[in-house]
Amino acid sequence: KATENWSNFIGANLYNYSIDGEYDGRDVDSNSFVYSINANSTYTFSETASLQFTFNYLSERVTAQGEDSRFYSPNLTFKKSFLDNRLTATLQWQNIDMGLLDTNEQRITTYREGEFFTTTNYVYEVDMVLLNLSYNFNKNKNKSKFIDSEFGKQEF
């Protein structure tokens, strides 16, 4: 936690990815260093309002027939509760791009030396804004009852 109201999380996976075998009657022996990063930063304004930024990244990696490019996706979510936390509004900005980034894009290349080469750039939807409203009709109170023991009372 950077401050009382601001918490952060970052996680990473690092590994050597190796393909060793046979495909379509030919030997395949390729490897690459692959990594992914997942980050989450949440700022809590109050008990009923928060802002969260998430970022997911996957590096380029080899395949049996070629390679896949890196892929990343940044997202921003604002959440606000009303009416004693019964009504919740969530505003999400998914796949933030603004025409400046290559968010949610991936190039997949397939080839066999001397025979064929094909590459496709997949461009998925970006800058999606979603508003979600939810209302909880049954606000359940915590009705848990704990065992009252004499040992516990005397100990403390």
CORNORJO-V403637 format. One line per field, one symbol per residue. phi: phi as a letter, one per 30 degrees, with the letter a starting at -180 (. if undefined). psi: psi as a letter, one per 40 degrees, with the letter a starting at -180 (. if undefined). burial: 1 if it has 16 or more other C-alpha atoms within 10 Angstrom, else 0. A space follows every 50 residues. Layout:
phi = ???
psi = ???
burial = ???
This chain:
phi = .dbdcbcbbbbbbbaccbcblbbhibdbbbaadcbbbbbbbbccdadcba bbcbbbbbddadbdclacddbbacbbbcbbcbhhidcbcbcccchebhic ccdicbcccbabeibabbbbcdccebhdcbcbcbbcdcddddcdbcdccd dddddc
psi = hdidehiihhiihhihhhhhahhfeiihgiiihiiihhihhhhhdaeehi hhhihhhhiiiiidebihiihihiihhhhhiiffedhhhhhhhifhdfed ifhfihhhhhihhedihihhhhhihifhhhhhhihhdgghihehhihhid ddddd.
burial = 00000000000000000100000000010000011101011111000011 11111111011111011101111111111110000001111111111000 01111101110000000000000001100000000000000000000000 000000
